[in-house]
């Protein structure tokens, strides 16, 4: 059997995930790339992301953590992943 990619990840899955993040107006992560900025080159960026994930060479970048105040006092951490990889 001759496999081209290590993982069978449909391109539609990547596209659908991007659409959900875009619809939610996702915030910029540690890379400071906003959804609006990402959208300018989204086809190329999504292809690169799919290619790296499918080949097994994708390693997610660090997640930015911000603290969100709780109603009853204290704070909870919220992780904001990067848009690009």
mmCIF file of the N, C-alpha and C atoms, coordinates in Angstrom:
data_MODEL
# 
_entry.id   MODEL 
# 
loop_
_atom_site.group_PDB 
_atom_site.id 
_atom_site.type_symbol 
_atom_site.label_atom_id 
_atom_site.label_alt_id 
_atom_site.label_comp_id 
_atom_site.label_asym_id 
_atom_site.label_entity_id 
_atom_site.label_seq_id 
_atom_site.pdbx_PDB_ins_code 
_atom_site.Cartn_x 
_atom_site.Cartn_y 
_atom_site.Cartn_z 
_atom_site.occupancy 
_atom_site.B_iso_or_equiv 
_atom_site.pdbx_formal_charge 
_atom_site.auth_seq_id 
_atom_site.auth_comp_id 
_atom_site.auth_asym_id 
_atom_site.auth_atom_id 
_atom_site.pdbx_PDB_model_num 
ATOM 1   N N  . UNK A 1 1  ? 0.845   -1.175 0.000  1.00 0.00 ? 1  UNK A N  1 
ATOM 2   C CA . UNK A 1 1  ? 0.000   0.000  0.000  1.00 0.00 ? 1  UNK A CA 1 
ATOM 3   C C  . UNK A 1 1  ? 0.891   1.239  0.000  1.00 0.00 ? 1  UNK A C  1 
ATOM 4   N N  . UNK A 1 2  ? 0.613   2.177  -0.881 1.00 0.00 ? 2  UNK A N  1 
ATOM 5   C CA . UNK A 1 2  ? 1.414   3.386  -1.021 1.00 0.00 ? 2  UNK A CA 1 
ATOM 6   C C  . UNK A 1 2  ? 0.608   4.586  -0.512 1.00 0.00 ? 2  UNK A C  1 
ATOM 7   N N  . UNK A 1 3  ? 0.882   5.002  0.722  1.00 0.00 ? 3  UNK A N  1 
ATOM 8   C CA . UNK A 1 3  ? 0.170   6.142  1.297  1.00 0.00 ? 3  UNK A CA 1 
ATOM 9   C C  . UNK A 1 3  ? 0.891   7.430  0.947  1.00 0.00 ? 3  UNK A C  1 
ATOM 10  N N  . UNK A 1 4  ? 0.121   8.422  0.536  1.00 0.00 ? 4  UNK A N  1 
ATOM 11  C CA . UNK A 1 4  ? 0.694   9.722  0.214  1.00 0.00 ? 4  UNK A CA 1 
ATOM 12  C C  . UNK A 1 4  ? 0.850   10.544 1.492  1.00 0.00 ? 4  UNK A C  1 
ATOM 13  N N  . UNK A 1 5  ? -0.148  10.491 2.375  1.00 0.00 ? 5  UNK A N  1 
ATOM 14  C CA . UNK A 1 5  ? -0.134  11.251 3.620  1.00 0.00 ? 5  UNK A CA 1 
ATOM 15  C C  . UNK A 1 5  ? -0.229  10.290 4.800  1.00 0.00 ? 5  UNK A C  1 
ATOM 16  N N  . UNK A 1 6  ? 0.376   10.669 5.912  1.00 0.00 ? 6  UNK A N  1 
ATOM 17  C CA . UNK A 1 6  ? 0.348   9.839  7.112  1.00 0.00 ? 6  UNK A CA 1 
ATOM 18  C C  . UNK A 1 6  ? -1.035  9.780  7.743  1.00 0.00 ? 6  UNK A C  1 
ATOM 19  N N  . UNK A 1 7  ? -1.787  10.884 7.639  1.00 0.00 ? 7  UNK A N  1 
ATOM 20  C CA . UNK A 1 7  ? -3.108  10.977 8.267  1.00 0.00 ? 7  UNK A CA 1 
ATOM 21  C C  . UNK A 1 7  ? -4.126  11.407 7.223  1.00 0.00 ? 7  UNK A C  1 
ATOM 22  N N  . UNK A 1 8  ? -5.272  10.750 7.241  1.00 0.00 ? 8  UNK A N  1 
ATOM 23  C CA . UNK A 1 8  ? -6.338  11.069 6.301  1.00 0.00 ? 8  UNK A CA 1 
ATOM 24  C C  . UNK A 1 8  ? -7.204  12.177 6.893  1.00 0.00 ? 8  UNK A C  1 
ATOM 25  N N  . UNK A 1 9  ? -6.852  13.411 6.611  1.00 0.00 ? 9  UNK A N  1 
ATOM 26  C CA . UNK A 1 9  ? -7.581  14.571 7.101  1.00 0.00 ? 9  UNK A CA 1 
ATOM 27  C C  . UNK A 1 9  ? -8.227  15.253 5.901  1.00 0.00 ? 9  UNK A C  1 
ATOM 28  N N  . UNK A 1 10 ? -9.553  15.223 5.843  1.00 0.00 ? 10 UNK A N  1 
ATOM 29  C CA . UNK A 1 10 ? -10.220 15.877 4.710  1.00 0.00 ? 10 UNK A CA 1 
ATOM 30  C C  . UNK A 1 10 ? -9.993  17.387 4.712  1.00 0.00 ? 10 UNK A C  1 
ATOM 31  N N  . UNK A 1 11 ? -9.763  17.949 3.545  1.00 0.00 ? 11 UNK A N  1 
ATOM 32  C CA . UNK A 1 11 ? -9.583  19.400 3.432  1.00 0.00 ? 11 UNK A CA 1 
ATOM 33  C C  . UNK A 1 11 ? -10.833 20.130 3.910  1.00 0.00 ? 11 UNK A C  1 
ATOM 34  N N  . UNK A 1 12 ? -12.000 19.512 3.707  1.00 0.00 ? 12 UNK A N  1 
ATOM 35  C CA . UNK A 1 12 ? -13.254 20.122 4.136  1.00 0.00 ? 12 UNK A CA 1 
ATOM 36  C C  . UNK A 1 12 ? -13.281 20.317 5.649  1.00 0.00 ? 12 UNK A C  1 
ATOM 37  N N  . UNK A 1 13 ? -12.665 19.437 6.392  1.00 0.00 ? 13 UNK A N  1 
ATOM 38  C CA . UNK A 1 13 ? -12.605 19.553 7.853  1.00 0.00 ? 13 UNK A CA 1 
ATOM 39  C C  . UNK A 1 13 ? -11.847 20.816 8.265  1.00 0.00 ? 13 UNK A C  1 
ATOM 40  N N  . UNK A 1 14 ? -10.744 21.092 7.589  1.00 0.00 ? 14 UNK A N  1 
ATOM 41  C CA . UNK A 1 14 ? -9.952  22.291 7.867  1.00 0.00 ? 14 UNK A CA 1 
ATOM 42  C C  . UNK A 1 14 ? -10.760 23.533 7.493  1.00 0.00 ? 14 UNK A C  1 
ATOM 43  N N  . UNK A 1 15 ? -11.424 23.489 6.349  1.00 0.00 ? 15 UNK A N  1 
ATOM 44  C CA . UNK A 1 15 ? -12.234 24.616 5.899  1.00 0.00 ? 15 UNK A CA 1 
ATOM 45  C C  . UNK A 1 15 ? -13.371 24.900 6.885  1.00 0.00 ? 15 UNK A C  1 
ATOM 46  N N  . UNK A 1 16 ? -14.051 23.848 7.328  1.00 0.00 ? 16 UNK A N  1 
ATOM 47  C CA . UNK A 1 16 ? -15.163 24.014 8.268  1.00 0.00 ? 16 UNK A CA 1 
ATOM 48  C C  . UNK A 1 16 ? -14.688 24.609 9.595  1.00 0.00 ? 16 UNK A C  1 
ATOM 49  N N  . UNK A 1 17 ? -13.541 24.157 10.066 1.00 0.00 ? 17 UNK A N  1 
ATOM 50  C CA . UNK A 1 17 ? -12.990 24.695 11.318 1.00 0.00 ? 17 UNK A CA 1 
ATOM 51  C C  . UNK A 1 17 ? -12.657 26.175 11.156 1.00 0.00 ? 17 UNK A C  1 
ATOM 52  N N  . UNK A 1 18 ? -12.067 26.532 10.038 1.00 0.00 ? 18 UNK A N  1 
ATOM 53  C CA . UNK A 1 18 ? -11.745 27.937 9.762  1.00 0.00 ? 18 UNK A CA 1 
ATOM 54  C C  . UNK A 1 18 ? -13.015 28.782 9.737  1.00 0.00 ? 18 UNK A C  1 
ATOM 55  N N  . UNK A 1 19 ? -14.053 28.277 9.103  1.00 0.00 ? 19 UNK A N  1 
ATOM 56  C CA . UNK A 1 19 ? -15.314 29.021 9.024  1.00 0.00 ? 19 UNK A CA 1 
ATOM 57  C C  . UNK A 1 19 ? -15.911 29.244 10.420 1.00 0.00 ? 19 UNK A C  1 
ATOM 58  N N  . UNK A 1 20 ? -15.810 28.244 11.304 1.00 0.00 ? 20 UNK A N  1 
ATOM 59  C CA . UNK A 1 20 ? -16.330 28.404 12.669 1.00 0.00 ? 20 UNK A CA 1 
ATOM 60  C C  . UNK A 1 20 ? -15.549 29.464 13.437 1.00 0.00 ? 20 UNK A C  1 
ATOM 61  N N  . UNK A 1 21 ? -14.229 29.459 13.313 1.00 0.00 ? 21 UNK A N  1 
ATOM 62  C CA . UNK A 1 21 ? -13.408 30.465 13.995 1.00 0.00 ? 21 UNK A CA 1 
ATOM 63  C C  . UNK A 1 21 ? -13.716 31.850 13.439 1.00 0.00 ? 21 UNK A C  1 
ATOM 64  N N  . UNK A 1 22 ? -13.831 31.951 12.136 1.00 0.00 ? 22 UNK A N  1 
ATOM 65  C CA . UNK A 1 22 ? -14.122 33.240 11.506 1.00 0.00 ? 22 UNK A CA 1 
ATOM 66  C C  . UNK A 1 22 ? -15.497 33.765 11.932 1.00 0.00 ? 22 UNK A C  1 
ATOM 67  N N  . UNK A 1 23 ? -16.481 32.896 11.998 1.00 0.00 ? 23 UNK A N  1 
ATOM 68  C CA . UNK A 1 23 ? -17.829 33.283 12.405 1.00 0.00 ? 23 UNK A CA 1 
ATOM 69  C C  . UNK A 1 23 ? -17.849 33.796 13.846 1.00 0.00 ? 23 UNK A C  1 
ATOM 70  N N  . UNK A 1 24 ? -17.007 33.207 14.696 1.00 0.00 ? 24 UNK A N  1 
ATOM 71  C CA . UNK A 1 24 ? -16.931 33.618 16.103 1.00 0.00 ? 24 UNK A CA 1 
ATOM 72  C C  . UNK A 1 24 ? -16.026 34.818 16.317 1.00 0.00 ? 24 UNK A C  1 
ATOM 73  N N  . UNK A 1 25 ? -15.441 35.356 15.245 1.00 0.00 ? 25 UNK A N  1 
ATOM 74  C CA . UNK A 1 25 ? -14.538 36.506 15.329 1.00 0.00 ? 25 UNK A CA 1 
ATOM 75  C C  . UNK A 1 25 ? -13.397 36.213 16.304 1.00 0.00 ? 25 UNK A C  1 
ATOM 76  N N  . UNK A 1 26 ? -12.754 35.069 16.139 1.00 0.00 ? 26 UNK A N  1 
ATOM 77  C CA . UNK A 1 26 ? -11.672 34.652 17.017 1.00 0.00 ? 26 UNK A CA 1 
ATOM 78  C C  . UNK A 1 26 ? -10.609 35.723 17.204 1.00 0.00 ? 26 UNK A C  1 
ATOM 79  N N  . UNK A 1 27 ? -10.087 35.797 18.399 1.00 0.00 ? 27 UNK A N  1 
ATOM 80  C CA . UNK A 1 27 ? -9.070  36.796 18.743 1.00 0.00 ? 27 UNK A CA 1 
ATOM 81  C C  . UNK A 1 27 ? -7.689  36.338 18.280 1.00 0.00 ? 27 UNK A C  1 
ATOM 82  N N  . UNK A 1 28 ? -6.795  37.296 18.113 1.00 0.00 ? 28 UNK A N  1 
ATOM 83  C CA . UNK A 1 28 ? -5.408  36.984 17.753 1.00 0.00 ? 28 UNK A CA 1 
ATOM 84  C C  . UNK A 1 28 ? -4.716  36.331 18.943 1.00 0.00 ? 28 UNK A C  1 
ATOM 85  N N  . UNK A 1 29 ? -3.915  35.342 18.666 1.00 0.00 ? 29 UNK A N  1 
ATOM 86  C CA . UNK A 1 29 ? -3.168  34.650 19.714 1.00 0.00 ? 29 UNK A CA 1 
ATOM 87  C C  . UNK A 1 29 ? -1.788  35.244 19.897 1.00 0.00 ? 29 UNK A C  1 
ATOM 88  N N  . UNK A 1 30 ? -0.867  34.414 20.322 1.00 0.00 ? 30 UNK A N  1 
ATOM 89  C CA . UNK A 1 30 ? 0.490   34.853 20.631 1.00 0.00 ? 30 UNK A CA 1 
ATOM 90  C C  . UNK A 1 30 ? 1.217   35.382 19.390 1.00 0.00 ? 30 UNK A C  1 
ATOM 91  N N  . UNK A 1 31 ? 0.774   34.953 18.197 1.00 0.00 ? 31 UNK A N  1 
ATOM 92  C CA . UNK A 1 31 ? 1.395   35.430 16.952 1.00 0.00 ? 31 UNK A CA 1 
ATOM 93  C C  . UNK A 1 31 ? 0.863   36.794 16.512 1.00 0.00 ? 31 UNK A C  1 
ATOM 94  N N  . UNK A 1 32 ? -0.175  37.291 17.193 1.00 0.00 ? 32 UNK A N  1 
ATOM 95  C CA . UNK A 1 32 ? -0.793  38.588 16.913 1.00 0.00 ? 32 UNK A CA 1 
ATOM 96  C C  . UNK A 1 32 ? -1.375  38.692 15.497 1.00 0.00 ? 32 UNK A C  1 
ATOM 97  N N  . UNK A 1 33 ? -1.717  37.547 14.896 1.00 0.00 ? 33 UNK A N  1 
ATOM 98  C CA . UNK A 1 33 ? -2.356  37.519 13.585 1.00 0.00 ? 33 UNK A CA 1 
ATOM 99  C C  . UNK A 1 33 ? -3.863  37.403 13.810 1.00 0.00 ? 33 UNK A C  1 
ATOM 100 N N  . UNK A 1 34 ? -4.605  38.407 13.369 1.00 0.00 ? 34 UNK A N  1 
ATOM 101 C CA . UNK A 1 34 ? -6.053  38.396 13.537 1.00 0.00 ? 34 UNK A CA 1 
ATOM 102 C C  . UNK A 1 34 ? -6.696  37.557 12.437 1.00 0.00 ? 34 UNK A C  1 
ATOM 103 N N  . UNK A 1 35 ? -7.958  37.215 12.639 1.00 0.00 ? 35 UNK A N  1 
ATOM 104 C CA . UNK A 1 35 ? -8.701  36.493 11.609 1.00 0.00 ? 35 UNK A CA 1 
ATOM 105 C C  . UNK A 1 35 ? -8.758  37.321 10.331 1.00 0.00 ? 35 UNK A C  1 
ATOM 106 N N  . UNK A 1 36 ? -8.930  38.612 10.482 1.00 0.00 ? 36 UNK A N  1 
ATOM 107 C CA . UNK A 1 36 ? -8.994  39.506 9.313  1.00 0.00 ? 36 UNK A CA 1 
ATOM 108 C C  . UNK A 1 36 ? -7.680  39.447 8.525  1.00 0.00 ? 36 UNK A C  1 
ATOM 109 N N  . UNK A 1 37 ? -6.558  39.488 9.235  1.00 0.00 ? 37 UNK A N  1 
ATOM 110 C CA . UNK A 1 37 ? -5.252  39.407 8.571  1.00 0.00 ? 37 UNK A CA 1 
ATOM 111 C C  . UNK A 1 37 ? -5.064  38.036 7.918  1.00 0.00 ? 37 UNK A C  1 
ATOM 112 N N  . UNK A 1 38 ? -5.466  36.990 8.634  1.00 0.00 ? 38 UNK A N  1 
ATOM 113 C CA . UNK A 1 38 ? -5.328  35.626 8.121  1.00 0.00 ? 38 UNK A CA 1 
ATOM 114 C C  . UNK A 1 38 ? -6.146  35.444 6.849  1.00 0.00 ? 38 UNK A C  1 
ATOM 115 N N  . UNK A 1 39 ? -7.332  36.058 6.817  1.00 0.00 ? 39 UNK A N  1 
ATOM 116 C CA . UNK A 1 39 ? -8.241  35.877 5.685  1.00 0.00 ? 39 UNK A CA 1 
ATOM 117 C C  . UNK A 1 39 ? -7.632  36.367 4.375  1.00 0.00 ? 39 UNK A C  1 
ATOM 118 N N  . UNK A 1 40 ? -6.730  37.328 4.442  1.00 0.00 ? 40 UNK A N  1 
ATOM 119 C CA . UNK A 1 40 ? -6.110  37.851 3.227  1.00 0.00 ? 40 UNK A CA 1 
ATOM 120 C C  . UNK A 1 40 ? -5.360  36.772 2.449  1.00 0.00 ? 40 UNK A C  1 
ATOM 121 N N  . UNK A 1 41 ? -4.837  35.775 3.143  1.00 0.00 ? 41 UNK A N  1 
ATOM 122 C CA . UNK A 1 41 ? -4.099  34.674 2.497  1.00 0.00 ? 41 UNK A CA 1 
ATOM 123 C C  . UNK A 1 41 ? -4.634  33.330 2.968  1.00 0.00 ? 41 UNK A C  1 
ATOM 124 N N  . UNK A 1 42 ? -5.923  33.261 3.256  1.00 0.00 ? 42 UNK A N  1 
ATOM 125 C CA . UNK A 1 42 ? -6.468  32.059 3.889  1.00 0.00 ? 42 UNK A CA 1 
ATOM 126 C C  . UNK A 1 42 ? -6.330  30.801 3.039  1.00 0.00 ? 42 UNK A C  1 
ATOM 127 N N  . UNK A 1 43 ? -6.452  30.891 1.727  1.00 0.00 ? 43 UNK A N  1 
ATOM 128 C CA . UNK A 1 43 ? -6.354  29.677 0.903  1.00 0.00 ? 43 UNK A CA 1 
ATOM 129 C C  . UNK A 1 43 ? -4.967  29.054 1.006  1.00 0.00 ? 43 UNK A C  1 
ATOM 130 N N  . UNK A 1 44 ? -3.936  29.883 0.904  1.00 0.00 ? 44 UNK A N  1 
ATOM 131 C CA . UNK A 1 44 ? -2.570  29.367 1.005  1.00 0.00 ? 44 UNK A CA 1 
ATOM 132 C C  . UNK A 1 44 ? -2.277  28.851 2.422  1.00 0.00 ? 44 UNK A C  1 
ATOM 133 N N  . UNK A 1 45 ? -2.716  29.622 3.419  1.00 0.00 ? 45 UNK A N  1 
ATOM 134 C CA . UNK A 1 45 ? -2.463  29.237 4.815  1.00 0.00 ? 45 UNK A CA 1 
ATOM 135 C C  . UNK A 1 45 ? -3.190  27.944 5.186  1.00 0.00 ? 45 UNK A C  1 
ATOM 136 N N  . UNK A 1 46 ? -4.441  27.801 4.757  1.00 0.00 ? 46 UNK A N  1 
ATOM 137 C CA . UNK A 1 46 ? -5.198  26.592 5.071  1.00 0.00 ? 46 UNK A CA 1 
ATOM 138 C C  . UNK A 1 46 ? -4.607  25.379 4.370  1.00 0.00 ? 46 UNK A C  1 
ATOM 139 N N  . UNK A 1 47 ? -4.122  25.562 3.140  1.00 0.00 ? 47 UNK A N  1 
ATOM 140 C CA . UNK A 1 47 ? -3.484  24.452 2.441  1.00 0.00 ? 47 UNK A CA 1 
ATOM 141 C C  . UNK A 1 47 ? -2.216  24.015 3.176  1.00 0.00 ? 47 UNK A C  1 
ATOM 142 N N  . UNK A 1 48 ? -1.397  24.982 3.581  1.00 0.00 ? 48 UNK A N  1 
ATOM 143 C CA . UNK A 1 48 ? -0.173  24.641 4.315  1.00 0.00 ? 48 UNK A CA 1 
ATOM 144 C C  . UNK A 1 48 ? -0.501  23.918 5.619  1.00 0.00 ? 48 UNK A C  1 
ATOM 145 N N  . UNK A 1 49 ? -1.512  24.405 6.312  1.00 0.00 ? 49 UNK A N  1 
ATOM 146 C CA . UNK A 1 49 ? -1.917  23.770 7.568  1.00 0.00 ? 49 UNK A CA 1 
ATOM 147 C C  . UNK A 1 49 ? -2.392  22.342 7.318  1.00 0.00 ? 49 UNK A C  1 
ATOM 148 N N  . UNK A 1 50 ? -3.258  22.153 6.332  1.00 0.00 ? 50 UNK A N  1 
ATOM 149 C CA . UNK A 1 50 ? -3.751  20.809 5.995  1.00 0.00 ? 50 UNK A CA 1 
ATOM 150 C C  . UNK A 1 50 ? -2.586  19.891 5.619  1.00 0.00 ? 50 UNK A C  1 
ATOM 151 N N  . UNK A 1 51 ? -1.673  20.401 4.799  1.00 0.00 ? 51 UNK A N  1 
ATOM 152 C CA . UNK A 1 51 ? -0.547  19.593 4.336  1.00 0.00 ? 51 UNK A CA 1 
ATOM 153 C C  . UNK A 1 51 ? 0.324   19.135 5.508  1.00 0.00 ? 51 UNK A C  1 
ATOM 154 N N  . UNK A 1 52 ? 0.622   20.044 6.419  1.00 0.00 ? 52 UNK A N  1 
ATOM 155 C CA . UNK A 1 52 ? 1.461   19.700 7.564  1.00 0.00 ? 52 UNK A CA 1 
ATOM 156 C C  . UNK A 1 52 ? 0.745   18.761 8.516  1.00 0.00 ? 52 UNK A C  1 
ATOM 157 N N  . UNK A 1 53 ? -0.557  18.981 8.736  1.00 0.00 ? 53 UNK A N  1 
ATOM 158 C CA . UNK A 1 53 ? -1.307  18.077 9.612  1.00 0.00 ? 53 UNK A CA 1 
ATOM 159 C C  . UNK A 1 53 ? -1.395  16.684 8.993  1.00 0.00 ? 53 UNK A C  1 
ATOM 160 N N  . UNK A 1 54 ? -1.668  16.612 7.707  1.00 0.00 ? 54 UNK A N  1 
ATOM 161 C CA . UNK A 1 54 ? -1.813  15.325 7.025  1.00 0.00 ? 54 UNK A CA 1 
ATOM 162 C C  . UNK A 1 54 ? -0.514  14.536 6.968  1.00 0.00 ? 54 UNK A C  1 
ATOM 163 N N  . UNK A 1 55 ? 0.600   15.240 6.884  1.00 0.00 ? 55 UNK A N  1 
ATOM 164 C CA . UNK A 1 55 ? 1.893   14.554 6.783  1.00 0.00 ? 55 UNK A CA 1 
ATOM 165 C C  . UNK A 1 55 ? 2.485   14.219 8.148  1.00 0.00 ? 55 UNK A C  1 
ATOM 166 N N  . UNK A 1 56 ? 1.866   14.745 9.210  1.00 0.00 ? 56 UNK A N  1 
ATOM 167 C CA . UNK A 1 56 ? 2.372   14.462 10.550 1.00 0.00 ? 56 UNK A CA 1 
ATOM 168 C C  . UNK A 1 56 ? 3.472   15.398 10.992 1.00 0.00 ? 56 UNK A C  1 
ATOM 169 N N  . UNK A 1 57 ? 3.689   16.490 10.244 1.00 0.00 ? 57 UNK A N  1 
ATOM 170 C CA . UNK A 1 57 ? 4.769   17.408 10.605 1.00 0.00 ? 57 UNK A CA 1 
ATOM 171 C C  . UNK A 1 57 ? 4.259   18.678 11.299 1.00 0.00 ? 57 UNK A C  1 
ATOM 172 N N  . UNK A 1 58 ? 2.991   18.703 11.681 1.00 0.00 ? 58 UNK A N  1 
ATOM 173 C CA . UNK A 1 58 ? 2.423   19.878 12.343 1.00 0.00 ? 58 UNK A CA 1 
ATOM 174 C C  . UNK A 1 58 ? 2.670   19.814 13.837 1.00 0.00 ? 58 UNK A C  1 
ATOM 175 N N  . UNK A 1 59 ? 3.205   20.878 14.364 1.00 0.00 ? 59 UNK A N  1 
ATOM 176 C CA . UNK A 1 59 ? 3.375   21.033 15.803 1.00 0.00 ? 59 UNK A CA 1 
ATOM 177 C C  . UNK A 1 59 ? 2.759   22.375 16.178 1.00 0.00 ? 59 UNK A C  1 
ATOM 178 N N  . UNK A 1 60 ? 1.703   22.353 16.987 1.00 0.00 ? 60 UNK A N  1 
ATOM 179 C CA . UNK A 1 60 ? 1.031   23.611 17.306 1.00 0.00 ? 60 UNK A CA 1 
ATOM 180 C C  . UNK A 1 60 ? 1.927   24.572 18.067 1.00 0.00 ? 60 UNK A C  1 
ATOM 181 N N  . UNK A 1 61 ? 1.819   25.853 17.766 1.00 0.00 ? 61 UNK A N  1 
ATOM 182 C CA . UNK A 1 61 ? 2.599   26.856 18.489 1.00 0.00 ? 61 UNK A CA 1 
ATOM 183 C C  . UNK A 1 61 ? 2.028   27.077 19.892 1.00 0.00 ? 61 UNK A C  1 
ATOM 184 N N  . UNK A 1 62 ? 2.731   27.831 20.720 1.00 0.00 ? 62 UNK A N  1 
ATOM 185 C CA . UNK A 1 62 ? 2.251   28.093 22.079 1.00 0.00 ? 62 UNK A CA 1 
ATOM 186 C C  . UNK A 1 62 ? 0.889   28.779 22.079 1.00 0.00 ? 62 UNK A C  1 
ATOM 187 N N  . UNK A 1 63 ? 0.161   28.582 23.155 1.00 0.00 ? 63 UNK A N  1 
ATOM 188 C CA . UNK A 1 63 ? -1.151  29.196 23.338 1.00 0.00 ? 63 UNK A CA 1 
ATOM 189 C C  . UNK A 1 63 ? -1.006  30.378 24.286 1.00 0.00 ? 63 UNK A C  1 
ATOM 190 N N  . UNK A 1 64 ? -1.603  31.517 23.888 1.00 0.00 ? 64 UNK A N  1 
ATOM 191 C CA . UNK A 1 64 ? -1.587  32.683 24.767 1.00 0.00 ? 64 UNK A CA 1 
ATOM 192 C C  . UNK A 1 64 ? -2.626  32.479 25.865 1.00 0.00 ? 64 UNK A C  1 
ATOM 193 N N  . UNK A 1 65 ? -2.255  32.786 27.080 1.00 0.00 ? 65 UNK A N  1 
ATOM 194 C CA . UNK A 1 65 ? -3.172  32.640 28.205 1.00 0.00 ? 65 UNK A CA 1 
ATOM 195 C C  . UNK A 1 65 ? -3.504  34.011 28.770 1.00 0.00 ? 65 UNK A C  1 
ATOM 196 N N  . UNK A 1 66 ? -4.807  34.267 28.910 1.00 0.00 ? 66 UNK A N  1 
ATOM 197 C CA . UNK A 1 66 ? -5.247  35.479 29.588 1.00 0.00 ? 66 UNK A CA 1 
ATOM 198 C C  . UNK A 1 66 ? -6.124  35.055 30.757 1.00 0.00 ? 66 UNK A C  1 
ATOM 199 N N  . UNK A 1 67 ? -6.206  35.903 31.763 1.00 0.00 ? 67 UNK A N  1 
ATOM 200 C CA . UNK A 1 67 ? -7.017  35.595 32.929 1.00 0.00 ? 67 UNK A CA 1 
ATOM 201 C C  . UNK A 1 67 ? -8.348  36.328 32.829 1.00 0.00 ? 67 UNK A C  1 
ATOM 202 N N  . UNK A 1 68 ? -9.423  35.575 33.013 1.00 0.00 ? 68 UNK A N  1 
ATOM 203 C CA . UNK A 1 68 ? -10.779 36.104 32.945 1.00 0.00 ? 68 UNK A CA 1 
ATOM 204 C C  . UNK A 1 68 ? -11.325 36.192 34.366 1.00 0.00 ? 68 UNK A C  1 
ATOM 205 N N  . UNK A 1 69 ? -11.840 37.357 34.773 1.00 0.00 ? 69 UNK A N  1 
ATOM 206 C CA . UNK A 1 69 ? -12.395 37.461 36.128 1.00 0.00 ? 69 UNK A CA 1 
ATOM 207 C C  . UNK A 1 69 ? -13.668 36.619 36.277 1.00 0.00 ? 69 UNK A C  1 
ATOM 208 N N  . UNK A 1 70 ? -13.805 35.996 37.434 1.00 0.00 ? 70 UNK A N  1 
ATOM 209 C CA . UNK A 1 70 ? -15.009 35.228 37.760 1.00 0.00 ? 70 UNK A CA 1 
ATOM 210 C C  . UNK A 1 70 ? -16.006 36.132 38.479 1.00 0.00 ? 70 UNK A C  1 
ATOM 211 N N  . UNK A 1 71 ? -17.288 35.803 38.381 1.00 0.00 ? 71 UNK A N  1 
ATOM 212 C CA . UNK A 1 71 ? -18.328 36.603 39.026 1.00 0.00 ? 71 UNK A CA 1 
ATOM 213 C C  . UNK A 1 71 ? -18.169 36.634 40.542 1.00 0.00 ? 71 UNK A C  1 
ATOM 214 N N  . UNK A 1 72 ? -17.772 35.521 41.118 1.00 0.00 ? 72 UNK A N  1 
ATOM 215 C CA . UNK A 1 72 ? -17.664 35.422 42.574 1.00 0.00 ? 72 UNK A CA 1 
ATOM 216 C C  . UNK A 1 72 ? -16.248 35.703 43.077 1.00 0.00 ? 72 UNK A C  1 
ATOM 217 N N  . UNK A 1 73 ? -15.456 36.322 42.262 1.00 0.00 ? 73 UNK A N  1 
ATOM 218 C CA . UNK A 1 73 ? -14.077 36.639 42.640 1.00 0.00 ? 73 UNK A CA 1 
ATOM 219 C C  . UNK A 1 73 ? -13.104 35.630 42.071 1.00 0.00 ? 73 UNK A C  1 
ATOM 220 N N  . UNK A 1 74 ? -11.885 36.002 42.019 1.00 0.00 ? 74 UNK A N  1 
ATOM 221 C CA . UNK A 1 74 ? -10.857 35.143 41.442 1.00 0.00 ? 74 UNK A CA 1 
ATOM 222 C C  . UNK A 1 74 ? -10.817 35.271 39.929 1.00 0.00 ? 74 UNK A C  1 
ATOM 223 N N  . UNK A 1 75 ? -10.002 34.455 39.334 1.00 0.00 ? 75 UNK A N  1 
ATOM 224 C CA . UNK A 1 75 ? -9.834  34.483 37.887 1.00 0.00 ? 75 UNK A CA 1 
ATOM 225 C C  . UNK A 1 75 ? -9.697  33.058 37.372 1.00 0.00 ? 75 UNK A C  1 
ATOM 226 N N  . UNK A 1 76 ? -9.974  32.904 36.092 1.00 0.00 ? 76 UNK A N  1 
ATOM 227 C CA . UNK A 1 76 ? -9.748  31.615 35.442 1.00 0.00 ? 76 UNK A CA 1 
ATOM 228 C C  . UNK A 1 76 ? -8.949  31.856 34.177 1.00 0.00 ? 76 UNK A C  1 
ATOM 229 N N  . UNK A 1 77 ? -8.062  30.928 33.835 1.00 0.00 ? 77 UNK A N  1 
ATOM 230 C CA . UNK A 1 77 ? -7.269  31.098 32.618 1.00 0.00 ? 77 UNK A CA 1 
ATOM 231 C C  . UNK A 1 77 ? -8.081  30.755 31.368 1.00 0.00 ? 77 UNK A C  1 
ATOM 232 N N  . UNK A 1 78 ? -7.820  31.491 30.301 1.00 0.00 ? 78 UNK A N  1 
ATOM 233 C CA . UNK A 1 78 ? -8.426  31.228 29.003 1.00 0.00 ? 78 UNK A CA 1 
ATOM 234 C C  . UNK A 1 78 ? -7.297  31.144 27.990 1.00 0.00 ? 78 UNK A C  1 
ATOM 235 N N  . UNK A 1 79 ? -7.228  30.037 27.253 1.00 0.00 ? 79 UNK A N  1 
ATOM 236 C CA . UNK A 1 79 ? -6.188  29.853 26.246 1.00 0.00 ? 79 UNK A CA 1 
ATOM 237 C C  . UNK A 1 79 ? -6.660  30.338 24.885 1.00 0.00 ? 79 UNK A C  1 
ATOM 238 N N  . UNK A 1 80 ? -5.843  31.149 24.219 1.00 0.00 ? 80 UNK A N  1 
ATOM 239 C CA . UNK A 1 80 ? -6.141  31.634 22.875 1.00 0.00 ? 80 UNK A CA 1 
ATOM 240 C C  . UNK A 1 80 ? -5.076  31.078 21.932 1.00 0.00 ? 80 UNK A C  1 
ATOM 241 N N  . UNK A 1 81 ? -5.455  30.102 21.104 1.00 0.00 ? 81 UNK A N  1 
ATOM 242 C CA . UNK A 1 81 ? -4.481  29.540 20.177 1.00 0.00 ? 81 UNK A CA 1 
ATOM 243 C C  . UNK A 1 81 ? -4.181  30.519 19.046 1.00 0.00 ? 81 UNK A C  1 
ATOM 244 N N  . UNK A 1 82 ? -3.103  30.278 18.337 1.00 0.00 ? 82 UNK A N  1 
ATOM 245 C CA . UNK A 1 82 ? -2.759  31.115 17.194 1.00 0.00 ? 82 UNK A CA 1 
ATOM 246 C C  . UNK A 1 82 ? -3.623  30.749 16.007 1.00 0.00 ? 82 UNK A C  1 
ATOM 247 N N  . UNK A 1 83 ? -3.771  31.678 15.088 1.00 0.00 ? 83 UNK A N  1 
ATOM 248 C CA . UNK A 1 83 ? -4.519  31.416 13.866 1.00 0.00 ? 83 UNK A CA 1 
ATOM 249 C C  . UNK A 1 83 ? -3.633  30.694 12.877 1.00 0.00 ? 83 UNK A C  1 
ATOM 250 N N  . UNK A 1 84 ? -2.406  31.150 12.746 1.00 0.00 ? 84 UNK A N  1 
ATOM 251 C CA . UNK A 1 84 ? -1.472  30.512 11.823 1.00 0.00 ? 84 UNK A CA 1 
ATOM 252 C C  . UNK A 1 84 ? -0.670  29.462 12.568 1.00 0.00 ? 84 UNK A C  1 
ATOM 253 N N  . UNK A 1 85 ? 0.117   28.746 11.808 1.00 0.00 ? 85 UNK A N  1 
ATOM 254 C CA . UNK A 1 85 ? 0.908   27.694 12.443 1.00 0.00 ? 85 UNK A CA 1 
ATOM 255 C C  . UNK A 1 85 ? 2.381   27.887 12.200 1.00 0.00 ? 85 UNK A C  1 
# 
